[in-house]
Amino acid sequence: MKIGISVGGRINEVEKLKDCNPDFVEIVFHELADLTESESKALRKSCDDSGIEIYSANCMLRADLPIVVENPKLDLLSERLEKTFENASILGIKCVVFGSGGSRNIPEGSTKEEATARLVKVTKEFLAPYFEKYHMTCVIEPLSDSTLINKVSEGLEVVKAVNNPRIGLLADLYHMDMTNDSLDELYKCKGYFKHIHVARKGNRAFPVLGDGNEYHCKKFFRILREIGYDGTIAIEGDVQKDFFAEAKESIAFLRTL
């Protein structure tokens, strides 16, 4: 498995990131809409020169254009997404995480079933063509802080309903723990995971040796291997004191699991 780190707005600090020794880094997707083509090319060159791969991006959609309302403003969202995907393509991004809880929260007056059906429809008919066009993978992320798609079983239902090879599933250890989602649920998702997130329960810190969570994290990795997962795992958590020191320590620890 490849171990990477979600870097937020630190992507320009390439030498410090290189020192953390990640297999890849993950950035914020929707922020790419603010980059010019020349800025994207310069960032790509800087990362390439330092041997840093921008493999994935999270936070796909902003909350100001919700997609599970009865009449989503897809024309406005399309304008934003086209530029974002173009810059993501320049950067070489291969996987985009569809968490974005604010964009998919159940609207007032709608049922969970109605919102889920809309999510499936928009993903299948509107979002999937972007991933096909730009040869990227989208992963549905169950979230503990959203009102829709909280557990991996619910994410799996959406992925199956969309039924597109470009749309896969993500498991986030932090969110699984926060929703009391059993790690045994991972077995039911064999073959559907395309990307993984990890962080410690509670304070969402980066997992490290001696944090009291080693056994739980080790079990998570063991089950992933048992179901044949050999893909990418990104540390996505909250910095406690020093991002680069914590990232380096966590990456080294996870490689021992």
C-alpha positions in Angstrom: 0.0 0.0 0.0 1.1 3.6 -0.6 1.0 6.0 2.3 0.4 9.7 1.7 -0.6 12.8 3.5 -3.4 15.4 3.0 -1.5 18.7 2.9 -4.2 21.3 2.7 -2.7 24.6 1.6 0.9 23.5 2.2 1.5 22.1 -1.3 3.9 24.9 -2.2 6.2 23.9 0.6 7.6 21.1 -1.5 11.0 20.7 0.2 9.4 20.3 3.7 6.9 17.8 2.2 9.6 15.9 0.5 11.3 15.5 3.9 8.2 13.8 5.3 8.8 11.0 2.7 5.2 10.5 1.5 4.4 8.2 -1.4 2.0 10.9 -2.6 0.2 14.0 -1.3 -3.5 15.0 -1.3 -4.7 18.6 -1.8 -8.0 20.4 -1.8 -9.9 20.0 -5.0 -12.4 22.9 -5.1 -9.5 25.4 -4.5 -8.1 24.5 -7.9 -10.7 26.6 -9.5 -8.8 29.7 -8.3 -5.6 28.7 -10.1 -4.6 29.9 -13.6 -3.3 27.4 -16.1 0.2 28.8 -15.8 0.0 28.6 -12.0 -1.1 24.9 -12.3 1.8 24.1 -14.6 4.3 25.8 -12.3 3.0 23.9 -9.3 3.2 20.6 -11.3 6.8 21.3 -12.3 7.8 22.2 -8.8 6.3 19.0 -7.5 7.8 16.9 -10.3 11.3 18.4 -9.7 11.0 17.4 -6.0 9.6 13.9 -6.7 6.3 14.7 -5.1 3.1 13.1 -6.7 -0.2 14.9 -6.2 -2.2 11.8 -6.5 -5.5 12.7 -4.8 -7.7 15.7 -3.9 -10.4 16.0 -1.2 -13.3 18.5 -0.6 -14.6 18.1 -4.1 -17.6 20.5 -3.8 -18.2 23.7 -1.9 -21.4 23.9 0.2 -22.8 27.0 -1.6 -24.1 24.9 -4.5 -25.8 21.9 -2.9 -26.5 19.0 -5.2 -29.3 17.0 -3.4 -31.9 19.8 -3.4 -34.9 19.4 -5.7 -33.5 21.6 -8.4 -29.7 21.9 -8.0 -27.9 24.7 -10.0 -25.9 22.4 -12.1 -25.2 25.0 -14.8 -23.4 27.2 -12.3 -21.6 24.1 -10.8 -20.6 23.0 -14.3 -18.8 26.3 -14.9 -16.8 25.9 -11.7 -16.0 22.2 -12.2 -14.7 22.5 -15.8 -11.9 24.8 -14.7 -11.2 22.8 -11.6 -10.9 19.5 -13.5 -8.7 21.2 -16.1 -6.2 22.3 -13.4 -6.5 18.9 -11.7 -5.6 17.2 -14.9 -2.5 19.5 -15.3 -1.4 18.5 -11.8 -1.8 14.8 -12.6 -4.5 14.1 -10.0 -6.0 10.6 -10.4 -8.4 10.4 -7.5 -11.0 12.9 -6.2 -12.7 12.4 -2.8 -16.4 13.2 -2.7 -16.9 14.0 0.9 -18.2 17.6 0.9 -20.8 17.0 3.5 -22.3 20.5 3.2 -23.0 20.0 -0.5 -25.0 16.8 0.1 -26.7 17.4 3.5 -30.4 16.4 3.4 -32.4 19.6 2.5 -35.2 20.8 4.8 -38.5 19.1 3.8 -36.8 16.2 2.1 -36.4 12.6 3.3 -33.2 10.7 3.5 -34.5 8.4 0.7 -35.2 11.4 -1.6 -31.8 12.9 -0.9 -30.0 9.6 -1.6 -31.9 9.2 -4.9 -30.9 12.7 -5.9 -27.3 12.0 -5.0 -27.2 8.9 -7.1 -28.8 10.7 -10.0 -26.5 13.7 -9.9 -23.4 11.5 -9.5 -24.4 9.2 -12.3 -25.6 11.7 -14.8 -23.7 14.9 -14.0 -20.5 14.1 -12.1 -19.4 10.8 -13.6 -19.0 12.2 -17.1 -16.3 14.6 -15.8 -14.4 11.7 -14.3 -14.7 9.8 -17.6 -13.6 12.8 -19.6 -10.5 13.5 -17.4 -9.7 9.8 -16.7 -9.9 10.2 -12.9 -11.6 8.2 -10.2 -14.2 9.6 -7.8 -14.6 8.0 -4.3 -17.7 8.4 -2.2 -16.7 9.2 1.4 -19.1 8.4 4.3 -18.9 11.2 6.8 -19.8 11.4 10.5 -20.5 15.2 10.2 -23.0 15.1 7.3 -26.7 14.1 7.4 -26.3 11.9 4.3 -24.1 8.8 3.8 -22.6 8.2 7.3 -21.5 4.6 7.1 -19.6 2.6 4.6 -22.6 0.4 3.9 -24.6 3.5 2.8 -21.7 4.6 0.6 -21.6 1.2 -0.9 -25.3 1.4 -1.8 -24.7 4.7 -3.6 -21.6 3.3 -5.5 -23.6 0.2 -6.5 -26.6 2.3 -7.7 -24.4 4.6 -9.8 -22.7 1.5 -11.3 -19.8 3.3 -13.0 -16.2 2.0 -12.9 -15.0 5.6 -12.4 -17.0 5.8 -9.1 -15.7 3.9 -6.1 -15.8 4.0 -2.3 -13.6 5.4 0.4 -13.3 4.3 4.0 -12.1 6.9 6.6 -11.1 5.3 9.9 -11.8 8.5 11.8 -15.4 8.8 10.5 -16.0 5.0 10.9 -15.0 5.3 14.6 -17.1 8.5 15.1 -20.2 6.7 13.8 -19.5 3.4 15.6 -19.2 1.7 12.2 -17.7 -1.7 12.8 -14.4 -2.5 11.0 -16.1 -5.8 10.0 -18.2 -3.7 7.6 -15.1 -3.4 5.5 -15.4 -7.1 4.5 -18.7 -6.3 2.8 -17.1 -3.7 0.6 -14.4 -5.9 -0.9 -13.5 -4.7 -4.4 -15.1 -1.3 -4.0 -12.5 0.7 -2.2 -10.4 3.0 -4.4 -8.8 5.2 -1.7 -8.6 5.3 2.1 -8.3 8.0 4.8 -6.9 7.5 8.3 -6.8 9.6 11.5 -7.2 9.0 15.2 -10.6 8.9 16.9 -11.6 11.9 19.0 -9.1 14.6 18.3 -8.5 13.4 14.7 -4.7 13.5 15.2 -2.2 11.8 12.9 -1.8 8.1 14.0 1.6 7.5 15.6 3.4 4.8 17.6 2.4 5.1 21.3 -0.8 7.0 20.9 -2.9 4.2 22.4 -4.6 3.5 19.1 -2.0 1.2 17.5 -4.0 -2.1 17.8 -7.1 -0.5 16.3 -5.2 1.0 13.4 -3.3 -2.3 12.9 -6.6 -4.2 12.7 -7.9 -1.6 10.1 -4.8 -2.3 7.9 -5.1 -6.1 8.4 -8.7 -6.2 7.2 -7.8 -4.0 4.2 -5.2 -6.5 3.3 -7.5 -9.4 3.9 -10.0 -8.0 1.4 -7.2 -7.5 -1.2 -6.8 -3.8 -0.9 -3.4 -2.7 -2.0 -4.0 0.9 -3.0 -3.5 4.4 -1.5 -4.0 5.5 2.1 -3.9 9.2 3.0 -3.5 10.6 6.5 -6.2 13.2 6.8 -6.4 14.8 10.2 -5.9 17.8 12.4 -2.4 19.1 13.3 -1.6 19.1 17.0 1.5 21.2 17.0 3.9 20.8 14.0 2.4 19.5 10.7 5.6 18.4 9.1 7.0 16.7 12.1 3.7 14.9 12.8 3.3 13.9 9.2 6.8 12.4 9.0 6.3 10.4 12.2 2.8 9.2 11.1 3.9 8.1 7.6 6.8 6.2 9.1 4.5 4.5 11.6 1.8 3.5 9.1 4.5 1.8 6.9 5.1 -0.6 9.7 1.5 -1.8 9.9 
